[in-house]
Every structure is written in C-alpha cells, then in structure tokens.
Amino acid sequence: MKKVAVVVQDGAHMFGLGAICEVWAERYHHDDDNPVFDFTVCTPSPGRVAGSAGFDLHVEHGLDAVADADLVCIGPKDDFRDHHPDAVAAVAAAAERGAYVSAHCTGVWMLGLAGLLDGRECTTHWRYGDLLQRDFPGATVRPEVLYVLDDRVLTGAGSAAGIDASLHLMRTVFGAGVAATAARRIVMPPHRDGGQAQFVRAPLAPIEAESLSPLLAWAIEHLDESLTVDRLAAQAHMSPRTFARRFRDETGTTPLRWVITQRVSLASELLEHSDLPIERVAERVGFGNAATLRHHFHATLGTTPQAYRRTFGVAAVS
C-alpha cells in the first residue's frame, strides 16, 4: 500500500477528514521509521468544497487520484445519502481492481451506492444503523461495533472509531508493530477490538400506546417491583391474554422486553449520575442482583455496568 486517496464532497465533516489524515497523511519520523504514503485529497469538481463547520476546503485534485490508489477513503458529509455519481463510479472501479476502500461513519452510503455492501458485513454510527439496513438490505449491518473489515471493504462507526478502523487496516497490512507506533503517536490505545460495542446508550424507540399509556407511566414508577404479565394485566384491568395481545399491538414488543429495556435505561442513568454500588443499582431498577443486571445490560448495550460507569459516570468527577 503506497497511495491513498480521500474523496470529499460539499458538506464535508472536518473531524472525519482529519481522522483519516491523522493515520494516512503523516510525514516521516526517524524515531518511528513509519511508512509514508502518497496522500491525496480529491473531489468530483476541484476547487472550493463546502465544509459543515463554518469553513471550507480548497481541493486541487479531481477523481483521477482514485484511479491508481491502493486505498480509497470516503470522508463523511452532510446529506450523506446523496453522492456524486462520478465519485460512486470511481470508488466502484477502485474496488473492482482490488484496492482497499474505507468509509468513515456515514460515508458508508457511498459504498452501498457503489454496490460494495451486498453480501458484506458493515457498520456506521449507531444512530443510522437501521436506516443503512433499510437502504441496503443486501448488507449485514452491525451498528453495535466499532468497525468491520470484510475482505477489502472497511467501515467504521465514526468519530474516534474511525481512527480505530484505520489503525486496524494498518495493522492488517503492515503488522502490529507499525500500527502500535502510529497509535502511540496519535495518543490512542494501540488496539480496540472491532467487536467492542459503540460506547453509547441505545436510544429507546418512541412508544405510541393508546389505551396503555397510563399503565406504562405507572410501570416506569414501579420498576423496582415485580412486574409480571399478570401484575401488569391486573393493573390494566384486563385478562393476561388480552393484555399481552393489546400490549404487542400498541407497543410493538412484549411486556417482558419493554420492562427489561426500561430497567436498563434507568440503570444507565444511575450509573452515570450516582455512586450507588452495582448491587444497589440492580435492586433499584428491579433486576434484584448484580448478576442479572450484568446479563441484561450487556445483552442490551454490549458492555458491562462497570465499564459503562467508568466511561460515563460523573458522580466521582463532581
């Protein structure tokens, strides 16, 4: 791998572009003996490229830079579902001749438009995973992970995870030593596994319940109690069978799944904003013990309560 081309378009996200540059555009350091790449930023219409953060880029090179690049990177941008057809065609041709292609965050949409996601695993920012799957049903979208390298197609979750993705590709091509040296220069951990969860709280889907809204509000106030289907049905003045059917019709999920999701959400808040012991958090949200909390927390968010608190907890800081 000697030549790297980065495709940018109007609405360019500067952090995403910067994350790509941080790994692939670095000059030579004698102490590191790091590889140096023929690095080019290009765009479909050379000249002024509008940025998304109040300042613009001047890009001198057109898409010819993609024609012989060993690695083609896609920078994220506003209006990420719309890409210049010439850029899409250039990326598709690069992949066809065997180049690596890498999309930072929502830049993955260009790969989908180029037909490069069909039959492949990929990821993007957790906020857009469902949309990516709908737009490209032939792909296997994994919005819970940091990055995915499937054959020569690399996708990352965005922001800092984009650097993780690039370091993983550098490790794959040049070895762990070269990647560790690059990570040390960037002041990043030398390796975060791609399967590690994106460290964010999964948003709760909005629930539009008609007749059950009062019950849902009541249940949220009583999460520390036993909330069986029989208990909830009695509170709603229905038979368990009728209640279960009505609940799924109005919420799109089961009573058990809904209760677990609400308990995990409350546990997240307590881990962020209190110094309660994990066992006490488990009791407060209705899981009863730390082991059950850990099980459901990991199943829902892909991480442990302890790791979540270390990352997002503010009680110790305040």
Backbone torsions as a table, in degrees:
resi	resn	phi	psi	omega
1	MET	NA	115.0	-177.1
2	LYS	-123.1	-34.3	-175.1
3	LYS	-116.0	131.6	-179.8
4	VAL	-123.0	128.6	176.2
5	ALA	-119.7	135.9	178.8
6	VAL	-116.1	124.6	179.9
7	VAL	-94.2	122.4	175.4
8	VAL	-121.5	155.4	179.8
9	GLN	-141.1	172.2	179.4
10	ASP	-55.1	141.7	-175.6
11	GLY	85.2	18.9	-175.1
12	ALA	-58.2	136.3	175.3
13	HIS	-88.6	119.5	-170.9
14	MET	-71.5	-34.3	179.1
15	PHE	-65.7	-41.7	179.0
16	GLY	-60.9	-44.3	177.0
17	LEU	-63.6	-42.1	179.9
18	GLY	-63.0	-37.8	178.7
19	ALA	-63.5	-37.7	177.2
20	ILE	-66.8	-45.6	-179.6
21	CYS	-61.8	-36.1	-175.1
22	GLU	-60.2	-32.7	-179.0
23	VAL	-92.6	-43.2	-166.8
24	TRP	-103.2	-9.3	-176.1
25	ALA	-111.4	11.7	-175.1
26	GLU	-71.9	140.4	177.0
27	ARG	-74.3	172.8	-178.2
28	TYR	-75.1	137.0	174.2
29	HIS	-120.3	119.8	-175.9
30	HIS	-58.3	-41.3	-178.5
31	ASP	-64.6	-30.8	-178.0
32	ASP	-90.7	-27.2	-173.2
33	ASP	51.2	47.9	-174.7
34	ASN	-83.5	150.8	174.9
35	PRO	-66.6	145.8	178.2
36	VAL	-121.0	136.7	-172.4
37	PHE	-113.7	148.6	169.1
38	ASP	-73.4	98.6	-167.8
39	PHE	-107.6	126.3	-177.3
40	THR	-135.6	131.3	171.0
41	VAL	-96.7	130.1	-175.8
42	CYS	-135.5	168.3	-176.5
43	THR	-155.5	156.6	-178.9
44	PRO	-59.6	-36.4	179.4
45	SER	-126.4	94.9	-175.8
46	PRO	-53.5	147.3	-177.5
47	GLY	130.0	-140.2	-177.7
48	ARG	-76.5	127.6	175.4
49	VAL	-118.1	120.1	-177.2
50	ALA	-67.1	135.5	175.0
51	GLY	-97.7	165.8	-177.4
52	SER	-94.4	-2.8	-171.8
53	ALA	-117.5	23.5	176.1
54	GLY	92.8	2.1	173.7
55	PHE	-142.9	157.0	-171.8
56	ASP	-113.6	172.0	177.3
57	LEU	-112.1	151.6	167.1
58	HIS	-112.8	113.6	-175.6
59	VAL	-113.3	120.4	-174.2
60	GLU	-85.4	-23.1	-169.1
61	HIS	-103.9	141.6	175.4
62	GLY	-92.3	-171.4	-173.7
63	LEU	-71.2	-5.0	174.3
64	ASP	-58.2	-25.8	-179.5
65	ALA	-64.4	-21.0	-178.5
66	VAL	-78.6	-24.4	-168.0
67	ALA	-58.8	-34.7	-178.5
68	ASP	-124.0	21.1	179.6
69	ALA	-76.3	142.6	176.0
70	ASP	-82.2	-26.7	177.3
71	LEU	-135.2	126.9	176.6
72	VAL	-115.0	119.6	-179.2
73	CYS	-105.5	142.7	179.0
74	ILE	-109.6	116.2	176.7
75	GLY	-78.4	144.3	178.9
76	PRO	-73.8	160.0	-178.3
77	LYS	-156.0	167.3	169.6
78	ASP	-63.8	163.7	179.5
79	ASP	49.1	54.7	-167.8
80	PHE	-72.7	-8.6	177.3
81	ARG	-87.1	-5.2	-176.8
82	ASP	-117.4	120.6	-178.8
83	HIS	-132.1	147.2	-179.3
84	HIS	-60.7	131.1	-176.9
85	PRO	-60.9	-31.5	178.1
86	ASP	-67.3	-36.0	177.6
87	ALA	-67.9	-41.7	178.1
88	VAL	-60.4	-45.1	-179.0
89	ALA	-64.7	-38.7	-179.5
90	ALA	-66.1	-40.2	179.4
91	VAL	-68.0	-41.8	177.8
92	ALA	-60.3	-41.1	180.0
93	ALA	-67.4	-37.6	178.5
94	ALA	-62.6	-43.7	179.3
95	ALA	-65.9	-36.7	-178.9
96	GLU	-62.7	-35.8	-179.1
97	ARG	-88.0	2.6	172.1
98	GLY	103.1	9.1	177.3
99	ALA	-72.9	152.9	167.4
100	TYR	-72.3	141.9	172.5
101	VAL	-126.0	138.0	-174.5
102	SER	-135.7	129.3	179.6
103	ALA	-115.1	126.9	176.1
104	HIS	-88.0	120.2	174.0
105	CYS	55.2	-123.6	-175.4
106	THR	-74.4	-2.3	170.9
107	GLY	-59.5	-14.2	179.4
108	VAL	-59.3	-24.6	179.8
109	TRP	-60.9	-35.2	177.4
110	MET	-62.5	-38.9	178.3
111	LEU	-64.1	-39.0	177.1
112	GLY	-63.7	-43.6	178.7
113	LEU	-64.5	-27.8	178.2
114	ALA	-82.7	1.1	179.1
115	GLY	77.7	19.1	-173.9
116	LEU	-94.9	-2.4	-179.3
117	LEU	-98.9	-15.8	-178.2
118	ASP	-60.7	125.6	179.1
119	GLY	75.8	8.3	-178.9
120	ARG	-118.3	155.2	168.5
121	GLU	-84.4	147.2	179.6
122	CYS	-157.1	171.3	176.9
123	THR	-144.9	171.6	173.5
124	THR	-159.1	-175.1	176.9
125	HIS	-56.6	139.2	-175.3
126	TRP	-54.8	-28.8	-177.5
127	ARG	-64.7	-26.1	-171.3
128	TYR	-114.5	10.7	-177.1
129	GLY	-60.6	-46.0	-179.2
130	ASP	-63.6	-40.6	179.6
131	LEU	-64.8	-41.3	178.3
132	LEU	-61.5	-41.4	179.8
133	GLN	-65.3	-38.1	178.0
134	ARG	-67.6	-40.2	-178.1
135	ASP	-71.8	-31.1	-177.1
136	PHE	-131.5	75.7	-175.2
137	PRO	-63.8	-17.4	178.1
138	GLY	-77.2	-9.6	178.8
139	ALA	-90.5	160.0	170.4
140	THR	-108.1	99.2	-174.8
141	VAL	-85.6	129.5	179.2
142	ARG	-120.3	79.7	-174.5
143	PRO	-72.2	-5.6	-176.8
144	GLU	-88.7	-7.6	-173.7
145	VAL	-109.0	168.3	-176.5
146	LEU	-79.8	-40.5	-179.9
147	TYR	-160.8	161.1	177.8
148	VAL	-139.4	128.2	170.6
149	LEU	-111.7	107.7	180.0
150	ASP	-114.4	106.9	-172.6
151	ASP	60.9	-116.7	-179.9
152	ARG	-111.6	20.7	179.6
153	VAL	-111.3	116.0	-176.8
154	LEU	-110.8	128.7	175.5
155	THR	-129.0	144.8	-178.2
156	GLY	-131.0	162.8	-174.5
157	ALA	-79.9	-7.5	178.4
158	GLY	100.7	167.6	-178.9
159	SER	50.6	-131.6	-175.6
160	ALA	-62.5	-29.5	179.5
161	ALA	-64.4	-22.2	175.5
162	GLY	-65.3	-35.7	175.6
163	ILE	-67.9	-42.2	175.8
164	ASP	-55.4	-42.7	-178.6
165	ALA	-63.4	-45.5	-179.9
166	SER	-64.6	-40.0	177.9
167	LEU	-64.4	-35.0	177.3
168	HIS	-64.3	-42.1	178.4
169	LEU	-66.0	-40.1	177.3
170	MET	-62.1	-39.1	178.1
171	ARG	-64.8	-40.4	-179.4
172	THR	-64.4	-41.5	-174.5
173	VAL	-86.0	-40.6	-171.0
174	PHE	-111.4	-10.1	179.3
175	GLY	102.7	162.7	-173.9
176	ALA	-65.3	-34.4	-177.9
177	GLY	-63.6	-45.6	179.4
178	VAL	-64.0	-43.5	179.8
179	ALA	-65.3	-39.1	179.3
180	ALA	-64.9	-37.9	177.6
181	THR	-64.5	-42.2	177.7
182	ALA	-64.0	-42.1	179.7
183	ALA	-63.3	-40.2	179.2
184	ARG	-63.3	-39.4	177.7
185	ARG	-64.2	-40.0	-179.0
186	ILE	-76.9	-13.1	-174.5
187	VAL	65.0	52.2	177.6
188	MET	-121.5	155.8	170.0
189	PRO	-57.5	142.3	-176.4
190	PRO	-64.1	-23.6	-178.7
191	HIS	-161.4	122.5	166.6
192	ARG	-116.1	121.2	-176.6
193	ASP	-59.3	138.4	-179.3
194	GLY	-60.0	-28.2	179.7
195	GLY	-77.5	-5.8	177.4
196	GLN	-63.8	142.0	-175.9
197	ALA	-68.9	144.9	167.7
198	GLN	-62.2	124.1	-170.5
199	PHE	-82.4	73.3	177.5
200	VAL	-142.3	154.2	175.4
201	ARG	-77.5	127.3	179.1
202	ALA	-66.6	128.9	-178.2
203	PRO	-70.4	143.7	176.5
204	LEU	-78.4	134.3	177.6
205	ALA	-68.1	139.0	179.3
206	PRO	-62.9	138.7	-178.3
207	ILE	-113.5	119.7	177.7
208	GLU	-106.9	87.2	179.9
209	ALA	-99.3	133.5	-177.9
210	GLU	-82.4	-80.3	-175.9
211	SER	-76.0	-17.9	-174.0
212	LEU	-94.2	-1.2	-178.0
213	SER	-54.0	-45.4	178.3
214	PRO	-61.2	-37.8	178.9
215	LEU	-65.4	-42.9	-179.7
216	LEU	-62.5	-40.7	177.8
217	ALA	-63.6	-40.2	178.4
218	TRP	-64.7	-43.9	-177.7
219	ALA	-62.7	-38.5	179.3
220	ILE	-62.0	-31.9	178.8
221	GLU	-80.4	-8.0	-176.6
222	HIS	-128.3	32.6	-177.7
223	LEU	-63.7	-24.0	-179.0
224	ASP	-80.1	-0.4	179.7
225	GLU	-103.7	170.8	176.9
226	SER	-72.3	120.0	-177.2
227	LEU	-119.4	66.7	177.3
228	THR	-75.7	166.5	176.8
229	VAL	-60.0	-40.4	179.6
230	ASP	-62.1	-42.1	-179.8
231	ARG	-65.7	-44.9	180.0
232	LEU	-66.2	-40.3	178.7
233	ALA	-62.4	-42.1	178.3
234	ALA	-63.3	-40.6	178.9
235	GLN	-63.1	-32.8	180.0
236	ALA	-89.2	-0.8	179.7
237	HIS	60.2	47.7	178.1
238	MET	-134.8	163.2	170.3
239	SER	-73.6	152.4	179.5
240	PRO	-54.5	-40.3	-178.4
241	ARG	-66.9	-45.8	178.9
242	THR	-63.8	-40.7	-179.2
243	PHE	-63.0	-46.8	-178.3
244	ALA	-60.2	-41.2	179.4
245	ARG	-66.9	-44.4	179.6
246	ARG	-64.2	-39.2	-178.4
247	PHE	-62.1	-46.8	-179.8
248	ARG	-65.7	-39.3	179.9
249	ASP	-61.5	-39.6	-173.7
250	GLU	-89.5	-26.7	-175.9
251	THR	-112.8	-18.5	-178.4
252	GLY	80.1	9.3	179.4
253	THR	-145.4	179.4	179.7
254	THR	-92.3	158.8	176.9
255	PRO	-57.1	-41.6	-178.8
256	LEU	-63.8	-46.1	-179.3
257	ARG	-63.2	-39.7	179.7
258	TRP	-64.6	-44.1	-179.8
259	VAL	-63.5	-43.9	179.4
260	ILE	-60.2	-43.9	-179.6
261	THR	-62.3	-42.2	178.9
262	GLN	-65.8	-37.7	179.3
263	ARG	-67.4	-41.2	177.1
264	VAL	-64.0	-39.7	179.0
265	SER	-62.6	-44.8	178.0
266	LEU	-65.3	-40.2	177.7
267	ALA	-60.3	-39.3	177.6
268	SER	-59.6	-44.4	179.8
269	GLU	-63.6	-42.1	179.9
270	LEU	-66.9	-37.3	178.3
271	LEU	-67.6	-33.0	179.4
272	GLU	-74.6	-41.7	-165.0
273	HIS	-115.2	3.6	178.1
274	SER	-134.6	166.4	174.9
275	ASP	-109.4	24.2	177.5
276	LEU	-59.5	138.8	173.8
277	PRO	-58.8	153.6	-177.7
278	ILE	-56.5	-40.8	179.8
279	GLU	-60.6	-39.4	-179.3
280	ARG	-71.2	-36.4	175.9
281	VAL	-61.1	-43.7	179.4
282	ALA	-58.9	-42.7	178.9
283	GLU	-66.9	-42.1	-176.5
284	ARG	-62.7	-34.1	-176.5
285	VAL	-95.0	-2.8	174.7
286	GLY	97.0	7.2	176.8
287	PHE	-83.6	-16.9	172.5
288	GLY	89.0	-44.3	-178.3
289	ASN	-149.8	163.6	-174.5
290	ALA	-63.8	-35.6	-178.1
291	ALA	-63.1	-43.7	178.7
292	THR	-66.7	-40.3	176.3
293	LEU	-59.1	-47.7	-179.2
294	ARG	-59.0	-42.3	-179.4
295	HIS	-59.6	-52.6	-176.1
296	HIS	-73.0	-34.3	179.3
297	PHE	-63.8	-45.6	179.9
298	HIS	-67.8	-39.2	-179.9
299	ALA	-64.6	-32.1	-177.0
300	THR	-88.7	-43.6	-172.6
301	LEU	-110.5	-8.7	177.6
302	GLY	75.3	18.5	177.8
303	THR	-148.9	177.6	-177.9
304	THR	-99.4	157.7	175.9
305	PRO	-57.5	-39.5	-179.1
306	GLN	-64.2	-45.4	180.0
307	ALA	-65.2	-38.9	178.5
308	TYR	-62.4	-44.3	180.0
309	ARG	-64.5	-40.5	179.3
310	ARG	-60.4	-34.2	-177.0
311	THR	-83.5	-42.5	-171.0
312	PHE	-113.0	-8.3	-176.7
313	GLY	-63.8	133.8	179.8
314	VAL	-114.0	-9.2	-176.5
315	ALA	-62.0	-43.1	-178.1
316	ALA	-67.5	-35.5	-178.8
317	VAL	-69.1	-43.9	-178.5
318	SER	-71.5	NA	NA
